[in-house]
Amino acid sequence: MRTFSVKVSNEDNLFDDMMNHSNLFQAHAVLVQLFCFSHNKERTARVAKIISEFLPHAVLIGTTAEGAYCENSLETEGILVSFTTFQDAELKPFEMEGSNLRKPFADPKELVILFNSEIDDRTVLETMEQTPFIGGKATKRNGISFVVSGQHVRTKGIVGVRISGESVEMNHHREAFWKPAGRSFEVTQALGSRLFEVEGLSAVKFYEKYLGYDVANRLPESSTYVPLIQLLNGKEKPISVLEKHRDGSVTVNTLLNQGSKLQFFYGDVTQMSMSYERLKQNVEMDGLKTLFSFSSASLPKLLNSGIVHYFDRLEKVCTHTSILLESEYYSDGSSFYYNENQMVFAHFNEKHDKQKGVRLLPLHNQEMNDLDGLMALSHLIKASTEELETLNTNLQQSEQRFKSLFEQNPNLVYSVDVFGKITSVNPALKSLLGYSSEEVMSKHSLQFVSPSDVEMTRDKFHQTFQGMAQTYDAHLVHKTGVDVLFTITNIPILVNGEITGAYGVAKSIMNQRKAEEKIAHLAYYDVLTELPNRLLFEKLLNESLKNTEEKLAVMFIDLDRFKLINDSLGHQRGDQILKQVTTRIKEAIKDDAVLARFGGDEFTVLLPGLTCEKDALMLAKRVVEHLKQPILFDDVEYFMTVGIGISLFPLDGQDLDTLMKNAYIALDRAKQQGANYIEFYTDEMTDEAFERLELESYLRRAIEKDELTLFYQPQVNLDEKKIYACEALIRWNHPKLGLVSPAQFIPLAEETGLIEEIGIWVLNEACMQTSRWQALGYDDLSISVNVSGRQFQSEKFVGSVREALRASGLSPHSLHLEVTESTTLVNTDYSISMLNELRGMGIKVSIDDFGTGYSSLSYLKDFPLDILKIDQSFIRNLQENNADAAIVKAVITMCEGLNLSIVAEGIETKEQGDIIRSFGCNFAQGFFYSKPLNKDRFEKLLLSKRFPLAT
């Protein structure tokens, strides 16, 4: 393998030079590279023709170029031809015209050398894809460039050669020989390729300031020695000055905009030395025959004499040819680089021609001295540049931090001189006081201070100018004339030890004051109802108790079953209903007393100036009366009842705690009595309250201790004279208290929430026992189970019914569920949905104690029911022609029309049973037939099959 170059002075000399190299005819393959520096297309075509005809087996490619370094000299005129002979390599030429670009190959083991004229650089990359290649773009002169392939000369297209071979060692790499110098600069005025100003200086003045008068005076030629680089989208693009203008502007080789970033670069001799050492190591270790390099024309100018030393040293290593093009190309198959002022290399060697490692002689002393000087200068520039970059970075960061603190600050930030005139102000001025910066600049700062605070503010400024920072509150005047309260901090400005003015930071505290007032309001008032809260109520009560001569009353008002509304409708809807309830209570109380929300669904009332107990009673009755009308929400009616407990001062207590405790005890007694009860505190209630606490404690453990049991009261068919069903009734047998009445513990269980757990136990036990009796042969026996209001409104209720039926194996048709009118009226839509779901399962639903609630006819018509139970209060005094008889008869007639079954409760005499039967009621229940029995006695009653029943 061998490479040599010929400068073509005339065509005859070229013929003689080729004849003198016999290896051109003996070689397996010959690569000819033609570089035209004069851009003479016709002469280039003649030279290409001579070579092609003389060496028809050779591969010839070429391009226009700025110049070439070859055999220790720089060629910039005429034509240079480089010949490389190979013994085993395969050379495959290719060419692609501009209108027909397509990739003719895809072998990553090949190395491609190519030249391009007038084709977009990115298109070259897309065409070559993953093939490694080097080369460059043809240089233009007078707007003309071309490439050569064989005898063809093309102004637009790509030409190249594919080099491959098993015995050919090929490698390519790239080197960057320059470094950034100093900081970056911003273009402040440009139009197209015309650069007018950089950071406020004309382009020529900019060069003069940073590179000196001589460089600025010799523009455009001098621009290549320390060139500018445009920083664009992460790439560094070299800029060449093409022309200097009288107005101080310059024309450059690229388009610039206002805001474009520029930076100076310098030639780094250290990098060149390191590159040489790497190549020298390759020669000493492996041998190296031929080296080609391509770079942009500006690179040698950038590196000046340093590049000459570099090329001279390479010539001592191997045969080296370096071509200067418009821009260089380099691709390793995955990344593509172009026009980056780098030098790209391709080096070749054939294995059989491999020379043994050569120990190269050291450079001549003068060369070493020159190189040492260049390296020292390079190091000095690099070190100075790094220091400048660090200083500039720190300065920019400090400036940006201050700018962010100043411009982005939501508070008003300003500065004044020692005379108090405003010298700067941040954008927050507009949002806080309504002024633009132009309206306040250079005006005296006291002009914008409220007259009431001027003297104080003047004194604070005076102390600031004495060197003492000041913080104070003052009113500044908004553009609309409104005073705005600010907390202001003034800080003296020190320059070289002298106070030259002051900085001020003013924070509006109007919102803070409003927030403080709101917090104070929230501390004493309920958010939902806007009523005084417990804290304020207790404060007002304590104040009232200081007047020991005046009587007063304390009331507790508690809404019945309001938790069911929250559970079924959700707390948001419950809150809206609670607000309506609050309005009703306020209308009842008027201004006679203080109404407060104590918490949840509990209210307290303070009634001062009490003359007698009757005043408190009348007020409580007004509350009950105002709540009798249903609450309408989302077109649904909700009925509200309350319990009210009252304690009196000084009769029932001398202090807040005692009065509140006793009023709550009275409330507890009222809740036990039922809906809309009012109770005054008595001493006996305290003992009862302790008893209730004890009872609650026992009840919580009743299930786990197996103290609860079920009794069963028969329900009889009067026509067939037999038991058809029974009602499950709970009993509590406590080891200490004995048999506790349901009237005592059921309301307590409702109040404490234990009723849900107890209700599930009753349901499971009743279904299980009925299933056992059916297994004994009483297939038609049904069981009736009472459902509490809290249990019915629970979303888990239907699931617990399903589970009880599943566990017991009882048919749904054998289960009757009894609910009260008041339970279903809490939320009628939910109740109707629930009842439909139960009936859909096959369960029968009955209304218990009919006649004691609202007894609405529309209620009976709209609700999906099966059975109606007439309350025993209508049966107790039932006679043939009295009022109760008329009511019972009317209800029975109505139910027949609605297709409802009737069960009469509380039958205690034969006469009562005969009367209701004569009215058409065939089902009854009461002590006349049987009192509630435990399971063993009830089972015996079933077996006896007697009527009237034996009890």
LUMSE-983520 format. One record per residue (C-alpha): residue in one letter; x negated, y negated, z negated. Coordinates in steps of 0.001 Angstrom, whole numbers, plus 524288, in hexadecimal, padded with zeros to 5 digits. Each point is the difference from the previous one (the first is absolute). Layout:
aXYZ...
//
This chain:
m800008000080000r7FA967F2B7803B2t804EA7F1ED8015Df7F9DB7F4D580782s8050E7F3078052Dv7FDBE7F88780C96k8022C7F17880226v805007FE7780DDAs7F9207F44E8062Cn803A9804BE80D96e805EC80C52805ADd7F302804C0805E4n7F9447FFF47F2C4l80B13808247FA82f7FDDD80A7E80A62d7F161800707FD07d80244800BA7F13Bm8092C80B9E80176m7F64D806F4808EDn7F56C7FE7C7F595h80828807E07F63Es800A280DCF8053Cn80750804DC7F3F6l80C2B7F8F68054Ef800C180A9C80A65q7FC7280B577F717a809327FCFA7F4BEh80C8D807AB7FDE8a807917F35A7FDECv7FD017F18480159l807507F4DB7F961v7FE4E7F2CD806A2q804A07F3A37F8F3l8004B7F38080807f800A77F2C47F914c802277F3B880809f7FC277F32C7F95As8023F7F71080BBBh80E388048A80216n7FD0A8016380E90k80A3C809E28041Fe7FB08801F180DFAr7F1EE802707FBEAt8048E8093D7F554a8079B807CE80A24r7F3E78010D808BDv7F76E804C77F4C4a80A60809F07FBD8k800D78050880DECi7F120801CE8010Ei7FF77807997F32Fs80BD58087380347e7FA908038680D6Cf7F24B802807FADAl804A7807BC7F413p80CEB805E680433h800248093B7F436a7FE747F4C87F633v80B307F9EE7F80El7FFE47F12D80158i807A57F68C7F758g7FDB37F1A37FD8Ct8050F7F2D97FB93t7FD567F1877FFE4a7F7EA7FC317F407e7FA0D7F42B7F95Fg7F295806547FF4Aa7F81F80BBB7FB7Dy7F443803117F775c7F78C80A14806C5e7F1A38039B7FF3Bn7FC917F47E7F6F5s806827F59280842l80D1C7F902800F7e806318004780D91t80AA27F60680303e7FF3D7FEA980ED5g8022F8094680B5Ei8031780E717FE4Cl7FA6880A0C7F6AEv8018D80E96802CBs7FDC480A377F562f7FD5A80E43803F1t8017380B457F649t7FCEB80DF780416f805B680C127F941q7FBE080E388016Bd80C36806717FA7Ba80A6F7F5867FDDDe80CD27FF3A80756l803D17F26C804F5k80DDE7FD4C8046Fp803197F2708051Ef80DA17FA1C7FF2Ae806887F35F803C7m80D7A7FA737FD1Ce806037F49F80709g807F67F5AE7F8DBs80CC280469805ECn7FDA980E777FD71l7FA4C801EA7F284r800F980DEC7FB3Dk7F7688088B7F7ADp7F92980A468087Bf7F9F5807E87F4E3a800C0803357F19Ad7F3BC806D07FB28p7FB0C7FB027F2C6k7F2D5806C880284e7FD097F6A880B20l7FA037F2807FECCv804D67F5A28095Di7F9287F3B68049Al809A57F69B80666f8011C7F212804E8n80C617F8098017Es803917F4428083Ee80C877F82F7FDFBi8070180ADF7F857d8057C7FCB27F277d7F755805977F543r80B52806BB7F8F2t803E28069280CC3v7F253805DC800DDl801C9805C27F279e80D6D805B080332t7FAA8805DC80C8Am7F455806877F976e807BB804757F3E1q7F774809867F821t7F40E800A7808F5p7F35A7FA467FA30f7FA637F54B808A2i7F7627F3DD8008Cg7FE4F7F542809F8g805CC7F2A5801B0k807087F5C7807CDa7FA447FA2380C59t7FA7E7F2477FE70k8067E7F519807ADr7F8E67F56980742n807B87F58880716g80C12808037FCAFi7FAEA80C30806FFs7FD0780D6B7FA6Df7FFD080DA2805FCv7FC5880E2C7FD7Ev7F94E809F1808F0s802CD80E7480248g7F7E78065680AAAq8010C7F6F380BD3h80CA77F9D17FB20v7FFF97F2877F9C5r80C8E7FC8F7F8C8t804277F3187F9C3k80A1B806DA7F77Bg7FED980D907FA69i7F84A8094C7F775v7F42F807E980452g7F85A809CF7F81Cv7F8DC80CC87FECEr802D580BE97F787i7F399806277FA96s7FFFC80DCD7FA8Cg7F75580BF27FF1Fe7FC4180AB17F673s7F1A67FC157FFBEv802847F1607FFA5e7FF977F96C7F2D0m808437F3AA7FFFFn803317F6657F55Ch805997F26E7FF49h801677F60C7F53Dr801A17F1747FDB0e7F8597F5CF7F85Fa8041B7F2C47FA7Ef7F47F7F6907FF3Ew806D17F4107FA44k805CA7FB9F7F2FDp809BA7F5827FBE7a7F9D17F37A7FAF4g806C77F73F7F62Fr80E847FE627FE14s80B1880039809D2f8057B7F37A80602e80DAE7FC678046Dv8033C7F9FD80D2Dt807D67F3947FDB0q802277FC2480E4Ba7FF4A8083B80C63l807058014480CE9g7FDF380C7C8079Cs7F14C801ED80196r7FD217F1C77FC75l7FB057FEA87F204f801BB7F22B7FAC0e7FE70800B67F145v7FB62809647F575e803F77FC097F238g801D37F1E98042El7F2F77FECB80739s7FEA07FF6880EB7a7FA5680C85805A2v7F2C77F98F802E4k7FF767F98C7F27Cf8035080D347FA16y7F42080637806B5e7F7927F46C7FBEBk80422800EA7F1B2y7FD8A80E7D7FE7Al7F5568030C80A46g7F92B7F2E4801B0y7FF067F526809FFd7F7778079480996v8099B80B4780141a80B827F698801B1n7F86E7F80580A08r7FC6E80C0380832l80DAF805A1800B3p804B78082A806EFe7F30180775801B7s7FC947FFC47F17Fs80D03805F87FBC0t7FAF080DC48028Fy7F5267FF437F5E5v8090B7FF357F438p80D088031C8064El80DA17FE2B7FAA5i8089980BD37FDEEq80ED67FF378002Fl80637808077F50Fl80C7B8055A805F4n8084A80B687FB27g7F482806377F903k7F7397FF2C80C23e7F4437F718801FDk7FFCC7FA2280D94p7F3C57F8728047Fi802517F24D80531s7F77E7F9C680A71v800027F14F80265l801A37FDF080E90e800477F11C800AFk7FE097F42B7F726h808BC7F406801F6r7FDDC7F18C7FD4Ad80AFB7FF827F5F5g7F899809A07F774s8084080BC6803C4v7FAFF80C6180685t805B080A358090Ev7FE3C80DFC7FB68n8020280D638060Bt80C5C803617F861l80D107FA4A7FBE4l800C17F96E7F2BCn80B2A7FAD07F7D9q8014F7F7167F45Fg7FD16808A87F454s7F6A78092080736k7F4DA804A07F75Cl7F1BE7FE7C80478q7F300804047F9F6f7F1A67FEC8803C8f7F7C080C4580231y7F16180216800E4g7F71280A8580554d7FC2A809F07F599v7F22380497802E5t800D8809A37F4B2q80A7D8078A8073Bm7F7718007680C33s7F4A9805587F830m8089280A7B7F9EDs805518039480D7Ay7F23A801608054Ce7FC24808B97F49Ar80B9380901802A3l7FC848015B80E58k7F1A2801F07FCD0q803B780AF37F6A3n8079B806B180AF8v7F3E27FF6E808B4e7F6FA8055D7F58Bm8095E80AE57FC37d806A8803F180CC4g7FA117F85480B01l807797F6078081Ck7FE937FDD780EAAt80A047F60C80494l8077A7F51C7F925f80A617F724805E0s806237F4A27F89Ef80ACE7F66B8036Cs8036F7F33F7F944s806E27F32380279a7F7B27F5718063Fs800E07F7797F3D1l7F967809EA7F720p7F1CF7FDCC8047Fk801F87F15E7FEA6l805338022B7F25Al7F3FA807EB7FC5En7F6727F78D807B2s7F1DF804EB7FF51g803B380AA37F65Bi806A2807ED80ABAv7F3BB7FF3F8087Bh7F7FE806177F523y80A8B80A2E7FE3Bf8003B803B480E7Ed7F1148001C800DEr7FF5D809737F4A8l80A57808D580623e7F7F28009C80C93k7F516806117F7F5v8097380A9B7FB7Fc806AB803DA80CAFt804697FB3C80D4Ah809F87F57B7FCBAt808FA7F8058089Es808D37F5AE7F9B9i80AE07F996807F7l8068B7F30B7FC86l80E898000B803A7e80BD27F77E7FD57s803C1809207F4CFe7FBC880D497FB10y8086880C647FE90y7FE8380ADF7F61Fs808DC80B7F7FCA6d7FD2E80BFC7F7BAg80C8680674804BAs808767FABE7F4E6s7FC6A7F1917FE4Ff7FDD17F5E080AB7y7F77B7F3CE7FE9Ay7FE167F54A809EAn7FB107F1F1800C1e7FAAB8001B7F21Fn7F24D7FB0F802FBq7FA7780D607FD0Bm7F629808298078Bv8045F80DA480427f7F62B80ABA802F1a7FFD180CD2807A4h7F3F7808A57FEC3f7FD1280C738079Dn7F67C80B507FF7De7FF5E80D5D8068Dk7FC2680B5C7F753h7F5A6805F080914d7FA1C7F2728019Ck7FFE47FD457F16Dq7F32E7FA2E7FB89k7FA038034A7F31Eg8011E7F6477F534v7F7817F40D802B0r7F9C47F8337F54Fl8017A7F1F18045Dl7F53B7F63C7FD8Cp802D07F44B7F774l803127F31D8067Fh7F5D07F5E580349n7FCF07F6DB7F4BFq8058D7F42780721e80CB28073C8029Am800A0803BD7F1B6n7FDCB7F1ED7FC0Cd80AC37FB4D8092Dl8093E80A807FB2Bd7FCD97FD3F7F1CDg802E37F1B18022Al80CE5802F98069Cm803C6809917F557a7FC927F6357F57Al808207F588806DDs80B12809CA801ADh7FF868037C7F19Fl7FFCD7F1AC7FC22i80BEB7FD148086Ck806F180C007FABEa7FD3B7FC827F1D1s803F37F1C48020Dt80C3D804468071Ae803E38092A7F509e7FE177F5227F609l808097F69A8083Ce80A9880A2F801F2t800A7802877F153l800427F17F7FD01n80A2B7FD6780A74t8085980B917FB96n7FF977FB557F1EEl8034A7F23B80442q80B3E8049C80881q80544808AB7F525s7FF4C7F4DD7F637e806B07F6FE809B4q80A7F80A28802EAr80257802867F18Ef801787F1817FD4Ek808907FE5F80C0As808AF80B597FBA7l800B67FAA17F229f8035D7F29880559e80912802E880B78q806B680C747FB5Cn802207FB677F21Cp80EA37FF0F7FCE2n7FCCE7F5217F652l7FD097F1F8803E0v7F1357FE4F80183y7FA467F285802BAs7F3E77F7B37FE29v7FE657F18D7FCE1d7F4737F6D18001Cv7FB897F8617F40Ef809F97F56C80361g80B35809B47FF79k802898004580EACi803EC80D0F805D7t7F53C805CE80899s805AC80D8B802BFv80C6E807A27FD78n8044C80DEF80342p80C1480456807D2a807B4802FD7F37Cl8029A7F1537FF1Fk80AD28014880A2Fs8076680AF17F91Bl7FE437FA647F246l801F07F15880213g804DD7FEA680E06y7F4D17F76B804FDs7F6EB802D580B63s7F1627FE6B7FD88e7FFAE7F3F6808C7e809E87F93E7F722v7F75D800E07F3EBm7F1F57FFCD804F2s7F7FF7F42C7FB5Dk80B417FB687F76Ch7FE8D7FE527F150s803E780C467F8BFl807B17F87A7F58Eq809537FBE580AD0f805F380D9E7FF64v80117800EB7F127s80CEE7FD4C7F923p7FFA57F26C7F987s80243806377F2B0d7F354807D080136v7F7227F61E806EBe7F8CC7FAF77F3F7m7FD9180D8E7FAADt7FB34804D480D54r7F6F17F42E80191d7F9DE803237F2C9k7FE2C80E61803ECf7F9057FBF680CA0h7F73F7F6C27F849q7FBEE80B227F6FCt7FDAD808E880BD0f7F6B37F5E8805E5q7F8BC8002E7F301g7FD1080E64802C2m80AD38068F7F814a809E5808D4806CCq80E1D7FCD57FC5Ct80C98808067FFE0y80D3A7F9867FDDAd80E507FFF18044Fa804FF7F4E28087Dh80B377FD0580938l7FC747FDB580E4Dv8098E7F9398091Bh805B08084280AFCk8020C7F98080D2Et80EA38004E7FD28g7FD9E7F7FC7F3A9v8022280B217F674d7F641801EA7F4EEv7F98180D807FFF3l7F8E6804DD7F3EAf7F2298054680205t7F5208053E7F778i7F3D77F91080533t7F18D803117FE1An7F5BC7F5E78041Di7F1C680443801A4p7F4A67F6888029Ci7F86D8019780CD6l7F1457FFEF7FD84v7F6887FD7380B4Fn7F1877FF5D7FC6Fg803C07FD757F1F2e8090F7F49C8034Fi80EDB800207FEE1t805657FC6E80D5Fg80E58802F87FDD3a8091580A5A7FA9Ey8071780C2680469g80DCD802197FB6Bv808B480C007FF6Aa80E6B7FD8B7FD61k8095C80B3F7FD3Es80E987FD8F80086i8064C804B27F362m80E137FC7980377n802F780E4580323q7F8DC8040E7F3BCr808997F7037F7D4k80C2480540806BDa7FB1A80DCB7FDAAe7FDC77FCEF7F1A4e80DDE7FADE7FF0Ak8050380C188070Bi7F83F808EC7F703a805A27F8CA7F450h80D9E801F0805BFl7FD5D80E658026Aa7FB40801637F217y80D427FBBE7FABEy809DB8035B80AB5d8047780C8980679v7FC1B8008480E73l80C67806C4804B7t80ABD7F8F07F88De7F9047F3187FCD0l804F0801C67F205p7F74F7FDAC7F42Cn7F84E80C627FD21r7FDE6806E77F313l7F44F7F76F7FC79l807707F33C801C3f80C3A805787F96De7F84F803CD7F3EDk7F94E7F2C37FFFDl80D327F8F780092l8059B808D57F579n7F4947FD2B7F6EEe801E97F17280245s80E88801437FCD6l7FD38807AE7F384k7F83D7F46D7FAAAn80D067F9337FDC8t80485808487F47Fe80C807F8327FE90e805608042680D48k8065180D3680281l7FD5D8074080CA2a802CF80CDA806CFv7F6FC8092680789m80623808F280A33f7FAE880B9880799i80745802FA80CB4d7FD2D80CED806C9l805968043F80D31d805E880DA27FFFFr7FA5680A0F80976f7F8297F5DB807A4k7F4F1809C28017Bl8091D8081F80884i801517F48980953n7F13D7FE68800EDd7FE0780E92801D9s80A558015280A9Al7FE557F30A80749g7F1C67FD0E7FD64h7FA597F4FC7F7D1q800D97F58C80A98r80EB58017E80171g8012D801B97F153d7F90C7F2E77FE2Fq809E17F930808D2i80B58805997F829l7F9197FC0C7F354k7FF127F1F5804EAq80EB87FFD280230v80228805747F24Ft7F72E7F5327FA99t808327F5B5806E0r80C6F805A07FA05i7FA367FFE37F235k7FAF87F211801C1e80D977FBA98042Aa805968062D7F3BAi7F6117F9F17F6BEk7FF617F29B806ABd7F7DF7F66F7F800d80478804E97F2E2a7F44C809047FE08v7F2B9804278053Fl8004680C01808F5a7F3588079080220r7FC2780C6D806F1f7F9DF808A07F5B8g7FBB280A73809B5g805C2809C280997d80ECF7FF687FED3e800067F98B7F281f8031F7F1C07FD31t7FF367F8097F37Fv808187F4447FBEFl7FCCD7F58E7F5F0l80C357F9007FB18p7FC057F4AA7F711g8090A7F7297F82Fl808B480B4F7FC1Ft80BD37FC097F799c805AA80D987FE0Ee7FEDD80E128048Ek80B5D7FDE780946d7F7D47F6E4808A0a7F69780B308030Al80B2A8098A80241m806DA7F6E180998l7F36D7FE0B80797a7FDBC80EBA800BFk80DF68022A804ADr7FE1F7F5D880AC6v7F422807C7804D1v807F380C9E80057e80B3A7F929806F6h7F74C7F9F980A7Cl7FA5480D5F80345k80D01806EF80189q8014F7FC4380E46p7F77C8090980870i7F31B7FB2D805A1l800847FFF180EECf7F34C8033280706d7FEDB8046E80E31d80ECF8019280066v7FF90809D17F4BCe8062E7FD7A7F299y7F828802DF7F3A4f806C07FFF87F2B3m7F8067FADD7F4AAt80251802577F19Dv7F7A87FBD37F489g7FD5C802487F1C4i7FD9C7F42C7F738g7F9977FFC87F296i7FFF07F3DD7F760s7F8587FC027F3E7l8023D7F3527F855f7F6C67F6AA7F91Fp7FE8C7FF637F4A5l8095380B177FCD0d7F8F980AF780753g7F1F47FB307FF16q7F7267F4797FCE3d7F5AF801F780A94l7FED28032A80E63d7FC0D80E497FEA2t80B27803537F6D5l80A657F90180803m7FB628063C80CBBk7FF3980D8B7F9E2n80D8C7FF1E7FA1Fa8061A7FAC580C76y7FA2C80B9980735i8054C809847F5CAa80D747F9F0801EFl7FE55801A280EBBd7FCDD80E477FE02r80C97801D87F85Ea807B67F8FA80AA8k7FA49808E180A6Aq8042F80BDA7F821q80DF07FB227FFBAg801137FF4780EC5a800FB7F5B480AA9n801FC7F17B7FCD9y7FEF1801877F139i7FB5C7F4CC7F75Fe7FA17802DE7F2BBf7FB4C7F7197F503y7F4F3804FC7F7BFt80308806427F2C3d7F694805917F60Fe8057D80DA780229m7FB497FF9A80E1Ct7F1CE800687FBC2d801F180D347F997e8072E804CF80C13a7F4CF7FB2D808A7f7F630808027F83Ee8091380BB180100r800AE7FE4480ED0l7F12C7FF84800DEe7FF3880C8E7F839l80A848063C8086Ee7F8DE7FC1880C72s7F386806467FAF2y8073180CD47FD49l8072E7FF9C80D11r7F3667FF06807BFr7FC4180D8A7FB08a80D648064D8001Ci7FE4D8072280D0De7F2788057A7FD4Bk804818048A7F27Dd80C05806A7805E8e809567F8267F78Bl809A57FCE280AF3t80AF08095280397l80C1480012808BFf80E20801E97FBFFy80A6F8031E80A10q80E177FADF7FFDEp8099F80775808A1q8076A7F96780B0Dv80CCE80750802A6n8090E801F880B88l80D9B7FD877FA5Cd807038071780B05e7F7AA80C457FF6Ek7FDF87FEBE7F12Bk7F1798034D80071i7F2867F9FE7FEC1y7FABE7FBAB80D3Da7F4797F79E7FB71c7F9467FA627F41Be7F9167F3477FCA7a7F211800DB7FAA3l7FE7C7F7597F3EFi7F2E47FDE27F969r7FD92801857F174w7F3F17FD017F7D5n7FD53808217F3F8h7F4D07F97A7F8AAp7F9B58078F7F4B5k8002C7F3E67F731l80B797F7EE804F8g808C880B8E802E9l809A47FF7080B63v7FE4C7F2838062Fs80BE97FA7C80715p7FE767FD6D80E94a805CC7F2907FD59q7F3A47FD317F839f7F5338054B80872i8055A7FEE280E03p8002B7F0E77FFD7l7F2638006E7F9E2a7FB558092E80AB8e805C97F6D780A4De7F92C7F4577F9FCt7F2A2806707FEBAg80036806E680D2Cl7FFF680D9C7F9F7i80D478028B80628e7F9CB803EB80CF6e7F7EC80AD57F9DCi80B96804737F7AEg8092B7FF6F80BC3i7F716808F0807FEw7FF61809917F4A0v80EF78002B7FEE9l8018A8020980EB3n7F66880B638006Ae8057C806917F3C6a80E457FE9380453c7FD698057580DADm7F82E80B657FA77q80A8B803AF7F60Et80B227FF09809E6s7F86D808BF8093Fr7FEEF80A2E7F51Dw80EB77FF7F7FD74q802CA8018380E7Ba7F74580C037FFC1l808E1805807F56Eg80B9A7FF588094Fy805067F21F7FE6Fd7FD3C7FC7780E24d8098B7F49780085l7FABD7F9297F3DCs7FAAE7F24380299i7F7D37F7377F755s801DC7F1557FE2Dv7F3DB7F8067FC3Dn7FFCF7F1AC7FBD6v7F6367F74C8070Es7FADC7F3A27F948g7FF1B7F32480741r7F11E7FFAF7FF6Aq7FF2E80E11804C4f809817FD8480B3Bq7F8817F3FE804C8s7F2EE8073C7FFEAe7FA778033480D80k7FC0A80D567FA9Af80DE5803B57FBFBv804248077880C3Fg7F330807787FFD7s80226804077F1D3v80DC7804F480377r7FA9B8081680B44e7F594805C17F730a809EE803AE7F56Cl808818070E809FEr7F43A806DD805DDa7FA82804727F2E9s80D22804FB7FAFBg805358059580CBBl80CF37F9137FD6Es808617FC9780BD3p801767F12C8021Eh80EDC801F680091s7FFA1804417F1AFl7F9C37F3437FB6Ch807FE7F3D07FC8Bl7F8A27F37D7FCE5e806F77F5C67F7A9v7FC6D7F18F8014Bt8066A7F4087FA08e805E57F49480760s7F6037F66F7FA7Bt7F4A38088080494t8043F7FFE580E37l803477F1858002Cv7F1FE7FBB17FCE2n7FC878016C80E69t80B968046280815d7F8B48024580CCCy7F5EC8088E7F94Es80A92807297F85Ei8080B8031580C24s7F3D180514806DBm7FC6C8085F7F433l80DBE805977FE82n800AC8037980E66e7F3048071E7FF0Cl804AC807E87F42Ar80CF78037C80656g7F8BC803BC80C53m7F90080A4D7F7EEg80D40805A97FBCFi7FFFF7FA1D7F252k80CA07FA197FAB3v7FFBA7F25D7FA2Cs8094F7FB127F5A0i802497F2B97F9BEd7FFD8801297F135d808227F7AB7F692f808217F9BA80AD1g807827F4397FAF0t7F5907FB177F696g7F7EA7F8B980A24y8040D7F73B80B47s8097580A20805D0s7FFE37F96480D4Al809088061E80A15s7F6777FC9A80AF4y7F5C48070C7F7F8l807FB80CA28009Ck8027C7FE2580E77d7F1FA7FD2B80415f7F863809827F775p7FE6E80E478043Al80619806FB7F42Fd8063E80D3D7FD17i805667FF077F22Cl805277F5377F737k80035801F07F129i80A447F7F07F8B7d7FA117FAB27F382q805288051D7F30Bs8038A7F21F7FBB6f80BE780107808FDi8034C80D9A7FB09r7FEBC7FD6F7F167n80D237F8D27FEADl806718063180BC5q80ED2801577FEF7e80A448026880A43n803D97F1FA802B8n7F5A07F71B7FA23a7F6617F7288073Ed7F4FB809F77FFACa808E4809CB80699a802FF7F64680ACCi7F17F7FD8280252v7FC9F80E7480015k80B2C8031E8092Aa7FBE27F51E80948v7F1E6804AB8002Bi8042180E0B802E0t808CA7FB8880B24m7F5207F78C80592c7F62580B297FF7De80934808FB8073Cg8001B7F60780B06l7F1137FF487FFC4n7FED380EEB7FFA8l7F8F67FFB17F2E4s8014880A7D7F56Ei804197FB447F26Cv7FAAD8047E7F2DEa806567FAAF7F38Fe7F6717FEA47F4A8g80315800017F17Ei80C14808F37FFD4e802238028E7F17Ct80E50804547FF8Bk808F2808EB8079Be808F67F46A802B2q7F4EB7F860806B5g7FCC880BCF8085Cd80E40801C780401i801857F1858037Ai7F4197FF37808D8r803F780CBF80680s80D807FA6780297f7F95F7F44F8065Cg7F90A8093580988c7F2A88015C7F93En7FC0C80E607FFE4f7F2727FEFB7F9ABa7FD627FC607F1E5q7F5BF7FFCF7F56Dg801077FD6F7F162f80017805387F23Af80D8D805D8801F9y7F9BC809D680917s7F2B8801017F9AFk7F5C47F7AB7F976p7F20D800BE8057Cl7F9DF80D567FD0Fn7F23D805428001Dk7FCDB8098F80AF1d802D880C457F80Fr80D6E7FB997FB51f803657FAB880D7Ce7FC8880D31805DCk80923806C97F64Dl80ABC7F66E803D2l7FE2A803CF80E33l8011A80E547FC80s80CA27FE1A7F82Ak8077F7FABF80BDBr80A887FA717F6F5f8082F7F3BF80209p801B87F7827F82El7F1CC802497FCEFa7FB45804CA7F2EFt7F68E7F60C7FA20
//
